[in-house]
Amino acid sequence: MKVHPTDNLVRTLSRVDDASLAGFADRPGARRLMDDITAGPVPERRSRRRLPRLTLRIAAVGAVAAVTTAAVSLVMTDDEGRPRPAVPGIGSVAEAAVVLDHASAAAKSRPYTAPGPQQWLYTKFKMTAPAHPSGIATGGPYTTKSWELWRRVDGKNQYAAYENGKLGKSPATREAPLAARFDPLPTDPDALLRKIGGGNDLAFHTLGTILAESLHPPATEAAIFQAIKLIPHVTATAGVVDADGRPAVSLGLTDPAGWLRSEILLDPKTYRYLGERSITVQDHRVDGKVTVKRGTLQFIQVREAVGVVGEPGERP
C-alpha cells in the first residue's frame, strides 16, 4: 500500500505526548532518533527513548518538511574556531520577573487580528544542533536544518509542507501539535499552569513550545509570560545573540543536575519570541568518557517567520 508523504507527520504527532517531553536535560541520542523519523515512516514498535523537546518537535514537522542539511561552523567561536563561552553570566530571578512583566505588557499592546476559519498558520524554523550521532555537542561539528510548515487554524489539524520540492498536505487528523492541545488557553496564569500540568521543567518547555508554534491573542500571550514568571528559578540573561545574529534576551531554566540551561529567546525591544537554545553552564562529564565544557552550545533554534495566510504554499 502506498504511503502518503504526509502520513509520517500524522504518525509522529500521535507519539509526541506530554510524558515524552519530560527530563529534557539528560536525553542523549535524540539526534539519531530525529534522523530515523525524518527518514521514513515511524515503526510501530519503536522504543520510547527519552528525548529533547525540540527534537520531538522537529521530528513531528520534519517528516513532511523540506529539510536542508549542511555542516556549519557555528558563529559562537573564537578566531581559532573554538567555541566561545556563550553564557558569560546568568541573571537573577528578579531580573527575569522584570523581563516577563515587560513582555506581558508588550503582548497586551500588540495589534492582533483573529484568523478566519479557512486560513492557515505559517511558520518557518531553523535549528543548529550537533552533527555527532550521540546528540551531545562537545564543540562541533554542527548541522543546520530548516523547515516550513502550514497548519489550519480551524481546529481540523491539517498540515502542509514541502517535501522533495513538492507541497504535500496531510489528511485531517484528530492529533494536534503540543501548541494546539491546550486550546483554548486560559488567560489566568495560574489556571494556565494547572492546565498544562507537569513539573517546573516540563511547564517551562511546554510554554516555550506554545509561544513558538502559534500566534496568540494579546491576553493569552500575556498570560503565557506571566505563567513563566510563576515557575521557580527562571532567570534572565541579557546580551544574547540568536543564530541569525539578532540581539536577544534569554529566559532560562537550569536542569536539576545543574549543567544544562534551556532558554527561550525574546527580542529585547518588542519581546516577541525569537527562538530557543540549550547550553552547558558548567563542565559536565558524559558517561565518564567526554567532558562537555561550560559554554558549549547544544542546540539553537530560531523562528524566522510566522504569520497567517490564505492557503498552503503562501508566505506572509
C-alpha positions in Angstrom: 0.0 0.0 0.0 1.4 3.4 -1.0 2.2 5.6 2.0 1.1 9.2 1.6 4.1 11.5 2.1 2.3 13.2 5.0 1.4 10.0 6.8 4.7 10.2 8.6 3.7 13.5 10.1 0.4 12.2 11.4 2.0 9.1 12.9 4.8 11.1 14.5 2.4 13.6 16.0 0.5 10.8 17.6 3.7 9.9 19.5 4.6 13.3 20.8 2.8 13.1 24.2 3.4 15.1 27.3 5.3 12.3 29.1 7.8 12.3 26.2 8.7 15.9 26.9 10.0 15.5 30.5 13.6 15.4 31.5 15.0 17.5 28.7 18.4 17.9 30.2 19.5 14.2 30.2 18.5 12.9 26.8 21.5 12.0 24.6 20.9 10.1 21.4 18.0 12.3 20.4 19.5 13.4 17.1 19.8 9.8 16.0 16.0 9.3 16.5 15.2 12.5 14.8 17.1 11.3 11.7 15.3 7.9 11.9 11.9 9.6 12.0 12.6 12.1 9.2 14.0 9.4 7.0 10.7 7.4 6.8 7.6 6.0 8.5 7.8 5.5 12.2 7.9 1.8 13.1 5.0 0.7 15.3 7.3 -0.8 17.9 9.9 2.0 18.2 11.3 2.1 21.7 10.3 5.1 23.8 13.6 6.8 24.3 13.7 10.0 26.4 14.3 12.9 24.0 14.7 16.6 24.0 11.5 18.5 23.5 12.8 20.4 20.5 13.9 17.2 18.8 10.5 15.8 19.1 9.0 18.9 17.6 11.5 18.8 14.7 10.6 15.2 14.1 6.9 15.9 14.1 7.2 18.6 11.5 10.3 17.3 9.7 8.5 14.2 8.5 7.0 16.2 5.6 9.1 19.3 5.6 11.7 20.3 3.0 14.8 19.9 5.2 18.1 21.4 4.1 21.1 19.9 5.8 24.7 21.2 5.9 27.6 21.0 8.3 28.2 24.5 9.6 30.8 26.4 11.6 28.9 27.9 14.4 29.2 31.7 14.8 29.9 31.3 18.5 33.6 30.6 18.1 36.9 32.4 18.6 39.5 33.2 15.9 40.8 29.6 16.1 37.4 28.0 15.7 37.0 27.0 19.3 33.6 27.5 21.0 33.4 30.9 22.7 31.6 30.8 26.1 28.0 31.8 25.2 26.8 32.4 28.7 29.1 35.0 30.4 26.8 35.1 33.3 23.2 34.3 34.3 21.0 37.0 35.7 18.6 36.7 38.6 15.0 35.6 39.1 14.2 39.2 39.9 15.6 40.3 36.5 13.6 37.6 34.8 10.4 38.9 36.5 11.0 42.3 35.2 11.6 41.0 31.7 8.4 38.9 31.8 6.4 41.9 33.1 7.6 43.9 30.1 6.9 41.1 27.8 3.4 40.7 29.2 2.7 44.4 28.8 4.1 44.4 25.2 1.9 41.5 24.3 -1.2 43.2 25.6 -0.5 46.3 23.5 0.3 44.4 20.3 -2.2 44.7 17.4 -4.0 41.4 16.7 -6.4 40.2 14.1 -8.0 36.8 14.7 -7.5 34.5 11.7 -10.5 33.2 9.8 -11.6 29.6 9.9 -10.3 28.8 6.5 -6.9 30.3 7.0 -3.5 28.7 7.7 -0.8 29.5 10.2 2.7 29.6 8.5 5.9 29.1 10.5 9.5 28.8 9.4 12.2 27.5 11.7 15.9 26.8 11.6 17.8 24.7 14.1 21.5 24.1 14.6 22.4 21.0 16.6 25.3 18.5 17.0 26.1 16.5 13.9 27.5 13.8 16.2 25.2 10.7 16.4 25.1 10.9 20.2 23.4 14.2 20.1 25.9 15.7 22.6 27.9 18.7 21.4 31.5 19.0 22.6 32.3 21.9 20.3 31.4 20.8 16.8 30.7 19.9 14.1 27.1 21.1 14.0 24.3 20.6 11.4 21.7 23.1 10.5 18.2 22.1 9.4 15.4 24.3 8.3 11.7 23.7 7.5 8.4 25.5 6.8 5.0 24.3 7.9 1.4 25.4 7.3 -1.3 24.4 9.8 -5.0 25.1 9.5 -6.3 27.3 12.3 -9.9 25.9 12.4 -9.0 23.0 14.7 -9.1 20.3 12.0 -5.4 19.6 12.5 -4.4 19.6 8.8 -0.9 20.4 7.8 1.1 21.1 4.7 4.9 21.3 3.9 7.3 20.9 1.1 8.9 17.5 0.6 11.4 16.9 -2.3 10.3 20.2 -3.8 6.6 19.4 -3.8 4.0 20.8 -1.4 2.2 18.0 0.4 -0.9 18.2 2.5 -1.8 15.8 5.3 -5.3 14.5 5.7 -7.3 15.9 8.6 -6.4 14.2 11.9 -7.6 14.3 15.5 -4.0 14.6 16.7 -2.7 18.1 17.4 0.7 19.6 18.0 1.6 20.5 21.5 0.8 24.2 21.0 -2.8 23.3 19.9 -3.6 20.7 22.5 -4.4 23.1 25.3 -6.7 25.4 23.2 -8.4 27.4 24.4 -5.7 28.7 26.6 -6.7 30.3 29.9 -5.9 33.9 30.3 -5.2 33.4 34.0 -1.6 32.4 34.6 -2.3 30.1 37.5 -5.1 28.4 35.5 -2.8 28.1 32.5 -0.1 26.3 34.6 -2.7 23.9 36.1 -4.0 23.1 32.6 -0.6 22.2 31.1 0.4 20.3 34.2 3.8 18.7 34.8 6.7 19.9 36.9 8.7 23.1 36.5 10.9 21.8 33.7 8.1 20.4 31.6 5.9 23.5 32.2 8.8 25.8 31.0 9.4 23.8 27.9 5.6 23.5 27.1 5.1 27.2 27.4 8.1 27.8 25.1 6.6 25.5 22.6 3.2 27.2 22.8 4.9 30.6 22.2 6.9 29.1 19.2 4.1 27.3 17.3 1.3 29.8 17.3 0.2 33.4 17.2 -1.9 34.3 20.3 -4.5 36.9 21.2 -2.9 39.7 23.4 -4.5 38.5 26.7 -3.4 34.9 26.0 0.2 35.7 25.2 0.4 38.0 28.2 -0.8 35.1 30.4 1.9 32.8 28.9 4.6 35.2 30.1 3.0 35.6 33.5 2.8 31.8 33.8 6.5 31.5 33.1 7.1 34.1 35.8 5.4 31.7 38.3 7.9 28.9 37.5 10.6 28.9 40.2 14.2 29.5 39.3 13.6 31.0 35.8 16.4 33.7 35.3 17.2 36.2 32.6 20.4 36.8 30.6 20.9 39.9 28.5 23.3 40.4 25.6 22.5 37.1 23.9 22.6 36.7 20.1 20.5 34.2 18.3 21.5 32.0 15.3 20.5 34.7 12.9 22.7 37.3 14.6 19.7 39.1 16.2 20.1 40.5 19.7 18.1 38.7 22.3 17.3 38.4 26.0 17.0 34.9 27.3 14.7 33.4 29.9 16.3 30.2 31.1 15.9 27.3 33.5 18.8 25.1 34.5 18.2 21.3 34.7 18.2 19.7 38.2 21.7 18.3 37.6 22.9 21.8 37.2 24.8 21.6 34.0 22.4 22.3 31.2 20.4 25.5 30.8 17.4 25.7 28.4 16.4 29.1 27.2 13.6 30.9 25.5 15.0 33.9 23.4 13.0 37.1 23.1 13.6 40.3 21.2 14.9 42.8 23.8 12.8 45.6 22.3 9.5 44.1 21.3 9.6 40.9 23.5 8.4 38.8 20.6 9.5 35.2 20.6 12.8 34.6 18.6 13.8 31.1 19.3 15.3 28.7 21.9 18.6 27.3 22.8 20.3 24.8 25.2 23.7 25.5 26.5 26.1 23.9 29.0 26.6 26.2 32.0 29.2 24.1 33.8 31.7 21.4 32.8 30.0 18.0 32.6 31.3 14.5 32.2 29.2 12.4 29.8 29.2 8.6 30.5 32.6 9.0 32.2 34.2 9.5 28.8 33.7 13.0 27.4 33.8 16.3 29.1 31.4 18.9 27.8 32.9 22.4 28.6 30.9 25.2 30.0 29.6 27.5 27.3 29.2 24.7 24.7 26.1 25.2 22.7 23.9 22.1 22.4 21.4 23.5 20.0 19.8 26.7 19.0 16.5 27.2 17.1 15.2 30.4 15.6 11.8 31.1 14.3 12.5 33.0 11.1 8.9 33.8 10.1 5.3 33.4 11.3 2.0 34.7 10.0 -1.5 33.9 8.8 -2.0 33.1 5.1 -4.9 32.1 2.9 -3.7 28.7 1.8 -0.7 26.3 1.9 2.3 27.5 -0.1 1.6 31.2 0.6 4.1 33.1 2.8 3.3 36.2 4.9 
